[in-house]
Amino acid sequence: MIPDIELKSTSEIKAFQETKLKEALQYLSEKSPFYQTLFKSNNISISEIQTLDDLSKIPTTSKDDLQRCNDDFLCVPKQDIIDYVTTSGTLGEPVTFGLTDKDLDRLAYNEAISFACAGMTNQDTLQLMTTMDRRFMAGLAYFLGARKLGAGIVRVGAGVPELQWDSIKKFKPTYLVIVPSFLLKMIDYAQKYDIDLDASQIKGVICIGEPIRNEDFSLNALGQKIKEQWNINLFSTYASTEMSTAFTECTAQQGGHHHPELIIVEILDDDNLQVKDGEVGELTITTLGVEGMPLLRFRTGDMVRAHSNPCSCGRNTLRLSPVIGRKQQMIKYKGTTLYPPAMLNVLNDFKDIDSFVIEISNNDIDTDEILVKIASDNPSEELLKDIENYFRTKLRVKPTIQFHSKDEIQKIQMSEMSRKPILVLDKRK
């Protein structure tokens, strides 16, 4: 199930996207109060935007705009909204998105072709191990996508290893959608109760919410830890509520594939200029085919690399690297610049760490501080020193590290409003 446009030449894909861009601009100029104001205040005539390069004539938008003018982004009457979702609010107040019936169809199509990218077909059964409630778009998207693809679906929800294994035994799913660190809990449960991992019939796992790869697409510490104990295919996927689009790995596992019929991608520097291929920049997107709340040149805050060299799967679309970090979560710590994913990778290298949370805050002189709270079945001064030394070796810094109980870490990771584990808590002003 590869859309024809993804097999076209790069020049054909570009021409296709420029046609879709003109349609999107016309829709925004007629329907969006926010973009009508933006075009007018910046003296922008959409007739002058003919190519993807011309997008640079339009100012970017950001999460701040969505938070400040949420309702002005809505392009349809409220009676046309079928489903309301909100962003996670990781970096500020959650933003509400309204989806029309057409948007739900688009969401289903997006996830169906994304699952197909990872090798799933209508002969497979998917075990959905994430919530579909709490205004969470992703869980709904996975359900709709599997249904669109014609695959079977087992809706188990998050957590509870016993129930997950019971469902695997009863329904024999071939794919899982899961936060990858929970796979380690699944493995621990299987080992404790003598469950044969290799007898599960599971062919692949769609990993959400946490990185499993390094920038060169090799498995990171978390991915390696899983594969060492369970020889299973791991597929990265990256998406957000704002994009209503996923970038999922194909079986070549060399980055998340772009779907040009759904979204226009720019990778921008701090001056809103396109970076060179393979350089790090901020993912900036323009949604295509969204009816309720389309976005134009929206800066996601996610720092990535784009790769345009051909993929062995036959698709000619660009591919995104793992997210290197959130721009707002960039840390300046004792002369070193780093992002939380690099610290996650260090912590995931330790088998004796059961769970953890990274807290970033300001100190008295308004510079960044890092506190790592960890839970371990074998806490010791020796383990603490090993972790500190490993941080120095890998990242050239040593954050403050403290032992806490599993219950304390669990309460921080999964608050009452959480839809997925919180591993990084940014308390900076």
VOGU-3710 file (C-alpha; in Angstrom, 3 decimals, decimal comma):
1> mipdielkst> 0,000/0,000/0,000  2,435/2,637/-1,259  0,704/5,766/-2,609  1,726/6,427/-6,230  3,026/9,910/-5,445  5,654/8,473/-3,080  7,181/6,493/-5,952  7,392/9,478/-8,305  10,590/11,432/-8,980  11,537/14,224/-6,608
11> seikafqetk> 10,656/16,823/-9,280  7,196/15,286/-9,727  6,676/15,232/-5,954  7,673/18,911/-5,759  5,267/19,887/-8,562  2,480/17,902/-6,870  3,091/19,648/-3,553  3,099/23,087/-5,174  -0,355/22,399/-6,614  -1,573/21,272/-3,191
21> lkealqylse> 0,027/24,333/-1,568  -1,993/26,698/-3,768  -5,185/24,869/-2,781  -4,243/25,121/0,906  -3,480/28,842/0,661  -6,784/29,520/-1,058  -8,638/27,608/1,657  -6,851/29,493/4,447  -7,494/32,878/2,829  -11,217/32,082/2,675
31> kspfyqtlfk> -11,766/30,182/5,930  -9,111/30,941/8,579  -9,527/34,086/10,726  -5,934/33,728/11,957  -4,315/33,449/8,539  -6,581/36,088/7,037  -5,188/38,504/9,619  -1,619/37,283/9,074  -1,850/37,739/5,284  -3,374/41,202/5,632
41> snnisiseiq> -0,961/42,498/8,285  2,056/41,313/6,245  0,695/42,461/2,846  0,863/38,925/1,487  -0,886/38,132/-1,767  -1,306/34,371/-1,990  -1,186/34,631/-5,803  2,522/35,392/-5,428  3,151/32,060/-3,657  3,688/29,700/-6,587
51> tlddlskipt> 6,501/27,405/-5,465  7,712/25,746/-2,271  10,589/28,233/-2,212  8,041/31,071/-2,109  6,917/29,878/1,325  9,805/31,902/2,756  7,726/35,035/2,019  5,240/33,995/4,706  6,013/34,381/8,434  6,165/31,182/10,463
61> tskddlqrcn> 3,665/30,364/13,197  4,307/28,583/16,485  2,738/26,979/19,531  2,535/30,463/21,081  0,162/31,540/18,294  -1,980/28,466/18,820  -2,163/29,076/22,561  -2,938/32,770/22,165  -5,427/32,532/19,278  -6,664/28,938/19,456
71> ddflcvpkqd> -10,218/29,552/18,188  -9,033/31,784/15,325  -7,338/28,792/13,686  -10,664/26,996/13,308  -11,894/27,070/9,698  -15,324/25,458/10,059  -18,463/26,050/12,161  -18,332/24,249/15,478  -21,279/22,048/14,485  -18,994/20,485/11,854
81> iidyvttsgt> -16,513/19,304/14,488  -16,856/15,562/15,141  -13,989/15,035/17,575  -12,008/17,292/19,904  -8,422/16,498/20,898  -5,731/18,393/22,772  -1,968/18,471/22,641  -0,067/16,960/25,551  0,935/20,346/27,012  4,546/19,243/27,506
91> lgepvtfglt> 5,847/22,753/26,813  2,945/24,908/27,953  -0,847/24,971/28,044  -2,527/22,271/25,904  -3,999/23,428/22,600  -7,401/22,230/21,360  -7,847/20,851/17,845  -11,215/20,156/16,263  -11,473/17,423/13,640  -14,212/17,180/11,031
101> dkdldrlayn> -15,461/13,963/9,492  -13,103/14,588/6,566  -10,204/15,106/8,988  -10,921/11,749/10,640  -10,832/10,096/7,205  -7,500/11,809/6,528  -6,184/10,645/9,918  -7,174/7,068/9,092  -5,469/7,255/5,692  -2,299/8,694/7,259
111> eaisfacagm> -1,974/5,897/9,779  -2,943/3,164/7,311  -0,118/4,093/4,916  2,213/4,553/7,884  1,461/1,057/9,195  1,904/-0,283/5,667  5,288/1,448/5,604  6,325/-0,807/8,505  5,121/-3,894/6,665  1,647/-4,307/8,143
121> tnqdtlqlmt> -1,159/-5,625/5,901  -4,803/-6,614/6,200  -3,582/-10,093/7,172  -2,130/-8,746/10,442  -3,626/-8,078/13,863  -2,526/-5,033/15,857  -2,494/-4,908/19,662  -3,030/-1,277/20,652  -1,175/-0,643/23,919  -1,910/3,053/24,341
131> tmdrrfmagl> -4,931/5,009/25,487  -7,746/6,043/23,139  -9,317/8,369/25,703  -8,118/11,539/27,516  -8,453/13,619/24,318  -5,454/11,729/22,860  -5,269/11,933/19,052  -2,647/9,205/18,620  -4,655/6,329/20,095  -7,634/7,231/17,911
141> ayflgarklg> -5,364/7,543/14,866  -3,891/4,067/15,395  -7,363/2,536/15,700  -8,687/4,318/12,610  -5,547/3,493/10,624  -5,621/-0,218/11,393  -9,329/-0,286/10,524  -8,657/1,519/7,231  -5,885/-0,962/6,423  -8,201/-3,864/7,193
151> agivrvgagv> -6,037/-5,238/9,999  -7,493/-6,779/13,145  -7,339/-4,669/16,313  -7,010/-5,626/19,977  -7,639/-2,537/22,151  -5,915/-3,270/25,441  -4,753/0,200/26,485  -1,605/1,140/28,378  0,147/-0,763/31,176  -0,725/-4,046/32,954
161> pelqwdsikk> 1,791/-6,609/31,584  -0,398/-9,502/32,727  -3,342/-8,304/30,608  -1,056/-7,586/27,649  0,367/-11,112/27,681  -3,089/-12,605/28,188  -4,255/-10,738/25,062  -1,187/-11,838/23,095  -1,908/-15,445/24,039  -5,633/-15,242/23,202
171> fkptylvivp> -5,647/-13,123/20,026  -2,144/-13,753/18,626  -1,456/-10,214/17,355  1,385/-9,802/14,870  2,125/-6,110/15,588  2,154/-3,990/18,742  1,882/-0,215/19,208  3,655/0,617/22,452  5,909/3,024/24,334  9,212/1,104/23,953
181> sfllkmidya> 10,352/1,317/27,587  7,204/-0,640/28,511  8,545/-3,484/26,376  11,183/-3,962/29,081  8,406/-4,488/31,646  6,778/-6,953/29,248  10,080/-8,817/28,965  10,567/-8,856/32,759  7,062/-10,272/33,231  7,659/-12,927/30,557
191> qkydidldas> 10,904/-14,026/32,182  9,305/-14,130/35,623  6,426/-16,335/34,453  8,330/-18,465/31,910  6,639/-17,001/28,819  8,491/-17,873/25,617  9,064/-14,517/23,910  9,904/-16,085/20,564  6,653/-18,072/20,520  4,507/-14,919/20,523
201> qikgvicige> 4,106/-14,654/16,689  4,722/-10,897/16,920  6,484/-9,672/13,770  6,961/-6,017/14,584  6,544/-3,257/17,151  5,590/0,335/16,319  7,461/2,348/18,979  5,881/5,621/20,063  6,780/8,450/22,428  10,450/7,554/22,994
211> pirnedfsln> 13,440/7,340/20,634  14,861/3,900/19,876  17,501/5,047/17,361  20,574/7,241/17,244  21,016/9,915/14,590  22,758/7,396/12,305  19,666/5,116/12,619  21,504/2,509/14,694  19,619/1,337/17,773  20,214/3,501/20,834
221> algqkikeqw> 20,650/2,099/24,346  16,925/1,497/24,849  16,567/-0,200/21,475  19,619/-2,379/22,096  18,387/-3,355/25,551  15,090/-4,552/24,051  16,691/-6,418/21,132  19,199/-8,195/23,387  16,343/-9,871/25,217  13,655/-10,084/22,533
231> ninlfstyas> 14,716/-10,426/18,891  11,833/-8,462/17,434  11,561/-5,863/14,657  11,356/-2,324/16,099  9,940/0,513/13,992  10,193/4,181/14,928  7,300/6,509/14,305  7,094/10,254/14,915  3,958/12,383/14,859  2,167/15,188/16,660
241> temstaftec> -1,377/16,438/17,118  -0,521/19,626/15,244  0,676/17,727/12,163  -2,100/15,079/12,059  0,541/13,149/10,125  3,067/10,439/10,988  6,626/9,799/9,801  7,118/6,040/10,135  10,081/3,855/9,220  9,840/1,417/6,359
251> taqqgghhhp> 11,471/-1,995/6,585  14,829/-0,424/5,605  14,658/1,448/8,953  16,532/4,508/7,715  14,246/7,262/8,995  10,561/8,162/9,035  9,087/8,582/5,549  7,401/11,809/4,474  3,916/11,546/2,951  3,847/14,422/0,415
261> eliiveildd> 0,081/14,235/-0,101  -0,436/15,109/3,581  2,216/17,621/4,596  4,881/20,030/3,335  8,164/19,889/5,231  10,785/22,568/5,818  13,840/22,248/8,077  14,678/25,777/9,214  17,468/27,541/11,068  16,991/30,364/13,589
271> dnlqvkdgev> 16,635/32,861/10,737  13,783/30,895/9,137  16,060/29,763/6,311  16,151/26,224/4,940  19,191/24,294/6,178  21,237/22,090/3,863  20,271/18,449/3,412  21,397/16,445/6,431  21,881/19,472/8,708  19,976/19,913/11,976
281> geltittlgv> 17,106/22,378/11,956  13,603/22,905/13,291  10,880/20,876/11,611  8,387/23,335/10,136  5,234/22,000/8,522  2,300/23,008/6,336  -0,606/20,580/6,540  -2,422/19,511/3,362  -6,028/18,366/3,243  -6,874/19,357/6,821
291> egmpllrfrt> -10,335/20,921/7,024  -10,834/21,870/10,678  -7,547/23,482/11,773  -4,927/23,521/9,001  -1,522/25,010/9,748  0,840/27,014/7,531  4,597/27,154/8,179  4,123/25,912/11,730  7,358/25,545/13,710  6,995/22,300/15,652
301> gdmvrahsnp> 9,884/22,945/18,059  11,424/19,568/17,120  15,043/19,543/15,945  15,686/16,967/13,203  17,721/16,167/10,106  16,148/15,440/6,716  17,652/12,880/4,348  16,773/12,916/0,653  18,991/10,152/-0,723  17,006/7,261/-2,287
311> cscgrntlrl> 15,599/4,585/0,020  15,865/0,890/-0,827  12,092/0,514/-0,344  11,487/2,414/-3,601  9,938/5,521/-2,088  11,477/8,811/-3,231  10,206/10,860/-0,306  12,538/12,491/2,194  13,092/10,807/5,537  13,389/12,340/8,978
321> spvigrkqqm> 16,018/11,441/11,542  15,044/10,686/15,130  14,135/13,880/16,995  17,406/15,246/18,372  15,579/17,396/20,897  12,903/20,013/21,451  14,158/23,496/20,714  12,620/24,834/23,948  14,283/22,031/25,917  17,805/22,871/24,786
331> ikykgttlyp> 19,975/22,960/27,911  23,035/25,113/28,498  24,780/23,307/31,338  28,259/24,280/32,530  29,354/25,385/29,076  27,839/22,417/27,228  24,742/22,460/25,017  22,644/19,297/25,123  19,118/17,978/24,643  17,203/15,535/26,894
341> pamlnvlndf> 17,275/12,578/24,403  21,055/12,370/24,842  20,553/11,972/28,606  17,806/9,398/28,094  20,260/7,362/26,061  22,829/7,440/28,872  20,307/6,358/31,507  18,866/3,585/29,359  22,332/2,013/29,204  22,071/0,958/32,869
351> kdidsfviei> 20,270/-2,302/33,626  20,111/-1,425/37,336  18,001/1,685/36,666  14,343/0,693/36,866  12,860/4,114/36,048  13,849/7,767/36,036  12,791/11,383/35,542  14,988/14,282/34,422  14,127/17,659/35,959  15,491/20,865/34,409
361> snndidtdei> 15,324/24,082/36,418  16,890/27,532/36,897  19,334/28,160/39,754  19,852/31,385/41,733  21,952/32,969/38,970  19,395/31,964/36,310  21,462/29,285/34,606  20,275/25,741/33,889  20,432/22,937/36,444  19,788/19,229/35,835
371> lvkiasdnps> 18,478/16,821/38,484  18,146/13,149/37,566  15,845/11,153/39,839  16,283/7,392/39,514  14,725/4,280/41,014  16,710/1,073/41,328  16,330/-2,336/42,937  20,035/-2,136/43,837  20,797/1,462/44,878  24,394/1,982/45,914
381> eellkdieny> 27,118/4,591/46,020  28,985/2,547/43,425  26,061/2,694/40,977  25,780/6,438/41,551  29,465/6,925/40,727  29,182/4,708/37,639  26,287/6,796/36,320  28,111/10,072/37,020  31,257/8,839/35,256  29,253/7,610/32,284
391> frtklrvkpt> 27,603/11,025/31,939  31,074/12,630/31,954  32,315/10,217/29,302  29,315/10,501/26,983  28,181/14,107/27,451  31,114/15,841/29,219  28,840/16,915/32,092  27,772/15,465/35,451  24,225/16,325/36,537  22,967/15,916/40,090
401> iqfhskdeiq> 21,694/12,353/40,536  19,439/11,143/43,363  17,843/7,824/44,294  14,078/7,823/44,817  11,482/5,118/45,321  9,676/3,561/42,365  6,396/4,972/43,666  7,787/8,519/43,690  9,066/8,191/40,125  5,788/6,625/38,987
411> kiqmsemsrk> 3,768/9,528/40,438  5,901/12,037/38,530  5,866/10,050/35,289  2,140/9,378/35,270  0,192/12,245/36,812  -3,600/12,204/36,707  -3,588/14,172/33,438  -0,792/12,160/31,757  -1,466/10,191/28,566  2,074/8,823/28,297
421> pilvldkrk> 5,053/8,645/30,667  6,726/11,975/31,433  10,491/11,452/31,385  11,554/15,123/31,229  10,117/17,806/33,499  11,147/21,315/32,433  10,646/23,679/35,403  12,532/26,626/33,944  10,840/30,012/33,864
//
